[in-house]
Amino acid sequence: MNVYVDTGGWVAYFDQSDRFHGLVTSYVQVTLLQAVDHLVTSDYVLDETVSYLRYHGSHATALTALRTLSALAQTQRMTMLEVNREIQTRAGHIFEQFHDQTFSFTDCTSFALCEAHHIQHAVTVDKDFVIFGLVILPETLALFVLSPSQHS
């Protein structure tokens, strides 16, 4: 099964102080080692992840994320999808359609990629993915993200 990893998932993975670090790290490591699921992400998510970690963490953490994700994309264990003009156009339509939501444009590109590649599951801390119709993995992370006390 293909599982999309969003910025929040990667930030939790690389930032040891993130409250979801343990959950996400366990899931990603098991997935990579046992090849139960195939991880998928995008060039926009890579950019957003590295930028976030640079400004809210450290240069060293951001560089580790950049190197690790770039290396994984060269293997069979993860696919890094590129946002092309067709995906940008579809993302724009999603952004317009969901005017009542606070979806970022990067999230809309992720939704468009998930549609195009028939991906139904995501590692994320962003409940917008559920609003769009995706299922959050691991299930224990979904319980935290979807709890009423969480705010986006």
N, CA and C atoms as a LAMMPS dump frame, in Angstrom:
ITEM: TIMESTEP
0
ITEM: NUMBER OF ATOMS
456
ITEM: BOX BOUNDS ff ff ff
-5.0000000000000000e+02 5.0000000000000000e+02
-5.0000000000000000e+02 5.0000000000000000e+02
-5.0000000000000000e+02 5.0000000000000000e+02
ITEM: ATOMS id mol type element x y z
1 1 1 N 0.846 -1.168 0
2 1 2 C 0 0 0
3 1 3 C 0.903 1.246 0
4 2 1 N 0.558 2.222 -0.823
5 2 2 C 1.271 3.494 -0.828
6 2 3 C 0.738 4.392 0.279
7 3 1 N 1.654 5.009 1.021
8 3 2 C 1.294 5.909 2.121
9 3 3 C 2.029 7.232 1.908
10 4 1 N 1.259 8.299 1.822
11 4 2 C 1.819 9.632 1.604
12 4 3 C 2.304 10.214 2.921
13 5 1 N 3.512 10.747 2.95
14 5 2 C 4.033 11.382 4.155
15 5 3 C 4.045 12.89 3.923
16 6 1 N 3.289 13.587 4.746
17 6 2 C 3.146 15.036 4.677
18 6 3 C 4.237 15.717 5.508
19 7 1 N 4.319 17.021 5.365
20 7 2 C 5.303 17.814 6.105
21 7 3 C 5.247 17.53 7.607
22 8 1 N 4.055 17.528 8.179
23 8 2 C 3.925 17.279 9.618
24 8 3 C 4.48 15.933 10.021
25 9 1 N 4.323 14.942 9.163
26 9 2 C 4.891 13.625 9.438
27 9 3 C 6.412 13.658 9.44
28 10 1 N 6.988 14.32 8.421
29 10 2 C 8.45 14.397 8.351
30 10 3 C 9.016 15.256 9.479
31 11 1 N 8.351 16.35 9.814
32 11 2 C 8.831 17.187 10.921
33 11 3 C 8.835 16.369 12.214
34 12 1 N 7.77 15.628 12.458
35 12 2 C 7.715 14.779 13.654
36 12 3 C 8.829 13.732 13.626
37 13 1 N 9.142 13.217 12.47
38 13 2 C 10.193 12.205 12.334
39 13 3 C 11.574 12.786 12.658
40 14 1 N 11.87 13.956 12.127
41 14 2 C 13.212 14.527 12.275
42 14 3 C 13.398 15.37 13.534
43 15 1 N 12.338 15.921 14.079
44 15 2 C 12.434 16.791 15.254
45 15 3 C 12.169 15.976 16.516
46 16 1 N 13.222 15.671 17.247
47 16 2 C 13.091 14.831 18.439
48 16 3 C 12.242 15.47 19.531
49 17 1 N 12.042 16.778 19.475
50 17 2 C 11.216 17.438 20.491
51 17 3 C 9.737 17.465 20.103
52 18 1 N 9.412 17.028 18.905
53 18 2 C 8.019 17.016 18.461
54 18 3 C 7.227 15.997 19.278
55 19 1 N 6.033 16.367 19.676
56 19 2 C 5.229 15.481 20.542
57 19 3 C 4.85 14.163 19.86
58 20 1 N 4.881 14.118 18.529
59 20 2 C 4.535 12.895 17.806
60 20 3 C 5.768 12.159 17.28
61 21 1 N 6.947 12.575 17.716
62 21 2 C 8.197 11.994 17.213
63 21 3 C 8.224 10.471 17.368
64 22 1 N 7.906 9.984 18.542
65 22 2 C 7.969 8.539 18.799
66 22 3 C 7.024 7.743 17.922
67 23 1 N 5.785 8.192 17.81
68 23 2 C 4.79 7.485 16.989
69 23 3 C 5.195 7.443 15.521
70 24 1 N 5.582 8.601 15.004
71 24 2 C 5.922 8.68 13.581
72 24 3 C 7.216 7.931 13.291
73 25 1 N 8.209 8.101 14.148
74 25 2 C 9.493 7.431 13.93
75 25 3 C 9.327 5.913 13.934
76 26 1 N 8.57 5.393 14.877
77 26 2 C 8.337 3.941 14.924
78 26 3 C 7.68 3.453 13.642
79 27 1 N 6.642 4.157 13.2
80 27 2 C 5.927 3.742 11.996
81 27 3 C 6.842 3.796 10.768
82 28 1 N 7.555 4.906 10.593
83 28 2 C 8.421 5.059 9.413
84 28 3 C 9.532 4.024 9.42
85 29 1 N 10.166 3.804 10.559
86 29 2 C 11.257 2.833 10.622
87 29 3 C 10.778 1.415 10.328
88 30 1 N 9.646 1.037 10.89
89 30 2 C 9.1 -0.302 10.613
90 30 3 C 8.743 -0.415 9.132
91 31 1 N 8.149 0.627 8.582
92 31 2 C 7.767 0.606 7.17
93 31 3 C 8.995 0.462 6.278
94 32 1 N 10.054 1.204 6.581
95 32 2 C 11.262 1.138 5.766
96 32 3 C 11.973 -0.204 5.912
97 33 1 N 12.019 -0.732 7.126
98 33 2 C 12.732 -1.991 7.356
99 33 3 C 11.965 -3.203 6.856
100 34 1 N 10.652 -3.216 7.065
101 34 2 C 9.868 -4.395 6.724
102 34 3 C 9.165 -4.284 5.381
103 35 1 N 9.226 -3.107 4.778
104 35 2 C 8.592 -2.866 3.483
105 35 3 C 7.115 -3.28 3.482
106 36 1 N 6.44 -3.002 4.608
107 36 2 C 5.012 -3.297 4.699
108 36 3 C 4.241 -2.347 3.776
109 37 1 N 4.536 -1.072 3.878
110 37 2 C 3.929 -0.044 3.043
111 37 3 C 5.04 0.667 2.283
112 38 1 N 4.662 1.349 1.217
113 38 2 C 5.628 2.115 0.431
114 38 3 C 5.388 3.599 0.695
115 39 1 N 6.412 4.294 1.145
116 39 2 C 6.283 5.711 1.454
117 39 3 C 6.365 6.563 0.194
118 40 1 N 5.533 7.59 0.162
119 40 2 C 5.482 8.526 -0.952
120 40 3 C 5.444 9.926 -0.369
121 41 1 N 6.156 10.855 -0.98
122 41 2 C 6.105 12.255 -0.573
123 41 3 C 6.27 13.093 -1.831
124 42 1 N 6.43 14.405 -1.676
125 42 2 C 6.576 15.248 -2.871
126 42 3 C 7.709 16.247 -2.707
127 43 1 N 8.099 16.822 -3.839
128 43 2 C 9.132 17.845 -3.81
129 43 3 C 8.668 19.073 -3.029
130 44 1 N 7.375 19.396 -3.072
131 44 2 C 6.857 20.519 -2.291
132 44 3 C 6.942 20.22 -0.798
133 45 1 N 6.646 18.988 -0.411
134 45 2 C 6.739 18.591 0.993
135 45 3 C 8.197 18.617 1.455
136 46 1 N 9.11 18.177 0.609
137 46 2 C 10.537 18.253 0.936
138 46 3 C 10.916 19.7 1.234
139 47 1 N 10.533 20.605 0.341
140 47 2 C 10.842 22.021 0.524
141 47 3 C 10.245 22.558 1.824
142 48 1 N 8.98 22.262 2.048
143 48 2 C 8.294 22.767 3.238
144 48 3 C 8.909 22.191 4.518
145 49 1 N 9.269 20.919 4.492
146 49 2 C 9.863 20.257 5.657
147 49 3 C 11.22 20.86 6.002
148 50 1 N 12.085 20.96 5.013
149 50 2 C 13.427 21.49 5.249
150 50 3 C 13.347 22.949 5.705
151 51 1 N 12.48 23.73 5.082
152 51 2 C 12.326 25.132 5.477
153 51 3 C 11.803 25.254 6.9
154 52 1 N 10.796 24.458 7.235
155 52 2 C 10.242 24.493 8.591
156 52 3 C 11.311 24.143 9.624
157 53 1 N 12.034 23.055 9.371
158 53 2 C 13.056 22.624 10.324
159 53 3 C 14.176 23.654 10.444
160 54 1 N 14.494 24.336 9.364
161 54 2 C 15.538 25.365 9.397
162 54 3 C 15.129 26.53 10.289
163 55 1 N 13.892 26.97 10.155
164 55 2 C 13.443 28.155 10.882
165 55 3 C 12.902 27.874 12.278
166 56 1 N 12.476 26.642 12.528
167 56 2 C 11.906 26.31 13.835
168 56 3 C 12.755 25.301 14.596
169 57 1 N 13.82 24.871 13.986
170 57 2 C 14.715 23.907 14.625
171 57 3 C 16.141 24.385 14.473
172 58 1 N 16.898 23.654 13.682
173 58 2 C 18.296 24.037 13.465
174 58 3 C 18.699 23.721 12.031
175 59 1 N 19.776 24.344 11.613
176 59 2 C 20.315 24.058 10.283
177 59 3 C 20.722 22.589 10.186
178 60 1 N 21.306 22.066 11.245
179 60 2 C 21.752 20.67 11.246
180 60 3 C 20.578 19.705 11.053
181 61 1 N 19.469 19.941 11.74
182 61 2 C 18.294 19.079 11.592
183 61 3 C 17.713 19.2 10.191
184 62 1 N 17.652 20.421 9.679
185 62 2 C 17.134 20.635 8.329
186 62 3 C 18.013 19.935 7.294
187 63 1 N 19.319 20.023 7.47
188 63 2 C 20.249 19.377 6.54
189 63 3 C 20.136 17.853 6.611
190 64 1 N 19.954 17.328 7.804
191 64 2 C 19.749 15.883 7.967
192 64 3 C 18.489 15.45 7.213
193 65 1 N 17.425 16.214 7.353
194 65 2 C 16.178 15.898 6.645
195 65 3 C 16.385 15.945 5.142
196 66 1 N 17.034 16.983 4.659
197 66 2 C 17.291 17.11 3.22
198 66 3 C 18.088 15.928 2.696
199 67 1 N 19.16 15.599 3.369
200 67 2 C 20.019 14.491 2.924
201 67 3 C 19.301 13.142 3.014
202 68 1 N 18.581 12.926 4.105
203 68 2 C 17.893 11.644 4.299
204 68 3 C 16.792 11.45 3.266
205 69 1 N 15.95 12.468 3.074
206 69 2 C 14.841 12.333 2.12
207 69 3 C 15.354 12.238 0.689
208 70 1 N 16.39 12.979 0.372
209 70 2 C 16.98 12.893 -0.969
210 70 3 C 17.563 11.508 -1.217
211 71 1 N 18.227 10.946 -0.213
212 71 2 C 18.794 9.597 -0.338
213 71 3 C 17.694 8.548 -0.45
214 72 1 N 16.644 8.667 0.372
215 72 2 C 15.53 7.709 0.299
216 72 3 C 14.86 7.739 -1.063
217 73 1 N 14.772 8.923 -1.652
218 73 2 C 14.134 9.055 -2.963
219 73 3 C 14.927 8.341 -4.064
220 74 1 N 16.181 8.047 -3.795
221 74 2 C 17.019 7.331 -4.76
222 74 3 C 16.922 5.818 -4.589
223 75 1 N 16.145 5.38 -3.617
224 75 2 C 16.002 3.949 -3.352
225 75 3 C 14.6 3.482 -3.754
226 76 1 N 14.358 2.22 -3.562
227 76 2 C 13.04 1.64 -3.827
228 76 3 C 12.112 1.777 -2.622
229 77 1 N 12.615 2.343 -1.52
230 77 2 C 11.834 2.406 -0.285
231 77 3 C 10.91 3.616 -0.197
232 78 1 N 11.165 4.633 -1.028
233 78 2 C 10.328 5.825 -1.017
234 78 3 C 10.303 6.45 -2.4
235 79 1 N 9.159 6.995 -2.763
236 79 2 C 9.023 7.713 -4.027
237 79 3 C 8.777 9.178 -3.719
238 80 1 N 9.521 10.054 -4.405
239 80 2 C 9.286 11.485 -4.278
240 80 3 C 8.638 11.963 -5.581
241 81 1 N 7.369 12.308 -5.466
242 81 2 C 6.623 12.782 -6.626
243 81 3 C 6.901 14.26 -6.869
244 82 1 N 6.862 14.661 -8.13
245 82 2 C 7.073 16.063 -8.477
246 82 3 C 5.743 16.71 -8.805
247 83 1 N 5.597 17.945 -8.346
248 83 2 C 4.394 18.724 -8.641
249 83 3 C 4.602 19.386 -10.004
250 84 1 N 3.878 18.872 -11.006
251 84 2 C 3.967 19.437 -12.351
252 84 3 C 2.786 20.38 -12.595
253 85 1 N 2.683 20.907 -13.798
254 85 2 C 1.635 21.874 -14.11
255 85 3 C 0.234 21.269 -13.938
256 86 1 N 0.07 20.014 -14.331
257 86 2 C -1.235 19.35 -14.189
258 86 3 C -1.645 19.252 -12.711
259 87 1 N -0.693 18.885 -11.873
260 87 2 C -0.972 18.789 -10.432
261 87 3 C -1.234 20.177 -9.854
262 88 1 N -0.475 21.175 -10.303
263 88 2 C -0.703 22.546 -9.834
264 88 3 C -2.113 23.01 -10.193
265 89 1 N -2.542 22.682 -11.398
266 89 2 C -3.879 23.085 -11.842
267 89 3 C -4.948 22.405 -10.986
268 90 1 N -4.799 21.112 -10.764
269 90 2 C -5.759 20.393 -9.93
270 90 3 C -5.729 20.936 -8.498
271 91 1 N -4.543 21.246 -7.987
272 91 2 C -4.419 21.812 -6.641
273 91 3 C -5.154 23.152 -6.563
274 92 1 N -5.067 23.942 -7.617
275 92 2 C -5.784 25.214 -7.653
276 92 3 C -7.284 25.016 -7.58
277 93 1 N -7.785 23.983 -8.271
278 93 2 C -9.218 23.679 -8.215
279 93 3 C -9.636 23.227 -6.811
280 94 1 N -8.805 22.42 -6.19
281 94 2 C -9.088 21.975 -4.816
282 94 3 C -9.097 23.182 -3.884
283 95 1 N -8.12 24.063 -4.045
284 95 2 C -8.028 25.268 -3.216
285 95 3 C -9.288 26.121 -3.354
286 96 1 N -9.783 26.251 -4.586
287 96 2 C -11.023 27.011 -4.833
288 96 3 C -12.236 26.29 -4.253
289 97 1 N -12.323 24.992 -4.496
290 97 2 C -13.476 24.203 -4.07
291 97 3 C -13.645 24.199 -2.556
292 98 1 N -12.553 24.124 -1.824
293 98 2 C -12.602 24.041 -0.367
294 98 3 C -12.338 25.41 0.264
295 99 1 N -12.999 26.431 -0.267
296 99 2 C -12.81 27.811 0.205
297 99 3 C -13.175 27.982 1.673
298 100 1 N -13.983 27.09 2.196
299 100 2 C -14.401 27.187 3.597
300 100 3 C -13.409 26.509 4.552
301 101 1 N -12.341 25.941 4.006
302 101 2 C -11.311 25.278 4.811
303 101 3 C -10.036 26.121 4.793
304 102 1 N -9.112 25.792 5.673
305 102 2 C -7.847 26.526 5.724
306 102 3 C -6.704 25.712 5.101
307 103 1 N -6.993 25.006 4.015
308 103 2 C -5.979 24.207 3.331
309 103 3 C -4.876 25.119 2.79
310 104 1 N -3.624 24.748 3.022
311 104 2 C -2.526 25.465 2.379
312 104 3 C -2.448 24.98 0.927
313 105 1 N -1.792 25.759 0.085
314 105 2 C -1.653 25.329 -1.304
315 105 3 C -0.776 24.08 -1.388
316 106 1 N 0.23 23.992 -0.528
317 106 2 C 1.053 22.777 -0.512
318 106 3 C 0.201 21.561 -0.179
319 107 1 N -0.706 21.693 0.799
320 107 2 C -1.612 20.586 1.102
321 107 3 C -2.458 20.236 -0.113
322 108 1 N -2.919 21.246 -0.83
323 108 2 C -3.73 20.989 -2.031
324 108 3 C -2.933 20.246 -3.09
325 109 1 N -1.628 20.549 -3.223
326 109 2 C -0.813 19.777 -4.164
327 109 3 C -0.686 18.336 -3.686
328 110 1 N -0.593 18.145 -2.366
329 110 2 C -0.533 16.787 -1.82
330 110 3 C -1.829 16.033 -2.103
331 111 1 N -2.96 16.71 -1.928
332 111 2 C -4.252 16.072 -2.207
333 111 3 C -4.347 15.686 -3.684
334 112 1 N -3.9 16.586 -4.555
335 112 2 C -3.944 16.312 -6
336 112 3 C -3.055 15.126 -6.351
337 113 1 N -1.888 15.048 -5.743
338 113 2 C -0.996 13.912 -5.984
339 113 3 C -1.608 12.609 -5.472
340 114 1 N -2.218 12.676 -4.293
341 114 2 C -2.859 11.468 -3.743
342 114 3 C -3.982 11.003 -4.657
343 115 1 N -4.779 11.929 -5.171
344 115 2 C -5.833 11.564 -6.132
345 115 3 C -5.236 10.908 -7.372
346 116 1 N -4.237 11.565 -7.949
347 116 2 C -3.643 11.088 -9.2
348 116 3 C -2.996 9.716 -9.056
349 117 1 N -2.489 9.421 -7.869
350 117 2 C -1.782 8.153 -7.644
351 117 3 C -2.583 7.173 -6.787
352 118 1 N -3.862 7.485 -6.58
353 118 2 C -4.781 6.602 -5.847
354 118 3 C -4.262 6.247 -4.453
355 119 1 N -3.739 7.255 -3.767
356 119 2 C -3.238 7.064 -2.405
357 119 3 C -4.338 7.475 -1.433
358 120 1 N -4.633 6.601 -0.48
359 120 2 C -5.731 6.836 0.449
360 120 3 C -5.284 7.013 1.896
361 121 1 N -3.991 6.854 2.171
362 121 2 C -3.476 6.932 3.539
363 121 3 C -2.334 7.937 3.62
364 122 1 N -2.231 8.607 4.774
365 122 2 C -1.18 9.614 4.946
366 122 3 C -0.638 9.601 6.371
367 123 1 N 0.659 9.847 6.479
368 123 2 C 1.289 10.086 7.773
369 123 3 C 1.345 11.603 7.909
370 124 1 N 0.542 12.136 8.801
371 124 2 C 0.425 13.579 8.964
372 124 3 C -0.116 13.906 10.339
373 125 1 N 0.105 15.135 10.76
374 125 2 C -0.499 15.624 11.995
375 125 3 C -1.559 16.672 11.657
376 126 1 N -1.965 16.693 10.402
377 126 2 C -2.869 17.702 9.864
378 126 3 C -4.227 17.075 9.563
379 127 1 N -5.247 17.456 10.318
380 127 2 C -6.567 16.86 10.114
381 127 3 C -7.209 17.285 8.793
382 128 1 N -6.624 18.254 8.091
383 128 2 C -7.134 18.616 6.765
384 128 3 C -7.095 17.426 5.808
385 129 1 N -6.164 16.515 6.018
386 129 2 C -6.084 15.334 5.163
387 129 3 C -7.314 14.447 5.35
388 130 1 N -7.829 14.401 6.568
389 130 2 C -9.052 13.636 6.844
390 130 3 C -10.245 14.354 6.219
391 131 1 N -10.285 15.666 6.332
392 131 2 C -11.364 16.446 5.71
393 131 3 C -11.403 16.173 4.215
394 132 1 N -10.23 16.03 3.605
395 132 2 C -10.172 15.744 2.169
396 132 3 C -10.497 14.281 1.862
397 133 1 N -10.498 13.418 2.863
398 133 2 C -10.905 12.032 2.648
399 133 3 C -9.828 10.991 2.808
400 134 1 N -8.664 11.382 3.298
401 134 2 C -7.581 10.428 3.509
402 134 3 C -7.625 9.865 4.931
403 135 1 N -7 8.733 5.123
404 135 2 C -6.931 8.071 6.42
405 135 3 C -5.534 8.29 6.985
406 136 1 N -5.455 8.726 8.24
407 136 2 C -4.166 8.982 8.88
408 136 3 C -3.594 7.69 9.448
409 137 1 N -2.306 7.484 9.182
410 137 2 C -1.55 6.374 9.755
411 137 3 C -0.369 6.946 10.526
412 138 1 N 0.121 6.254 11.525
413 138 2 C -0.481 5.081 12.145
414 138 3 C -1.779 5.449 12.866
415 139 1 N -2.586 4.466 13.121
416 139 2 C -3.898 4.712 13.733
417 139 3 C -3.793 5.419 15.071
418 140 1 N -2.737 5.132 15.839
419 140 2 C -2.574 5.806 17.127
420 140 3 C -2.339 7.303 16.937
421 141 1 N -1.669 7.689 15.868
422 141 2 C -1.472 9.107 15.567
423 141 3 C -2.805 9.754 15.205
424 142 1 N -3.623 9.042 14.458
425 142 2 C -4.937 9.561 14.067
426 142 3 C -5.782 9.887 15.289
427 143 1 N -5.684 9.076 16.325
428 143 2 C -6.456 9.33 17.543
429 143 3 C -6.102 10.68 18.155
430 144 1 N -4.817 11.036 18.146
431 144 2 C -4.383 12.326 18.682
432 144 3 C -4.804 13.477 17.771
433 145 1 N -4.576 13.312 16.481
434 145 2 C -4.853 14.38 15.519
435 145 3 C -6.341 14.702 15.461
436 146 1 N -7.163 13.687 15.568
437 146 2 C -8.601 13.879 15.422
438 146 3 C -9.329 14.14 16.73
439 147 1 N -8.61 14.148 17.841
440 147 2 C -9.278 14.39 19.112
441 147 3 C -9.803 15.831 19.164
442 148 1 N -10.929 16.051 19.818
443 148 2 C -11.534 17.383 19.866
444 148 3 C -10.626 18.457 20.469
445 149 1 N -9.662 18.079 21.268
446 149 2 C -8.797 19.072 21.907
447 149 3 C -7.705 19.583 20.983
448 150 1 N -7.528 18.953 19.805
449 150 2 C -6.511 19.38 18.852
450 150 3 C -7.003 20.555 18.028
451 151 1 N -6.116 21.477 17.762
452 151 2 C -6.451 22.634 16.923
453 151 3 C -5.467 22.681 15.761
454 152 1 N -5.958 22.994 14.562
455 152 2 C -5.058 23.1 13.407
456 152 3 C -4.476 24.481 13.341
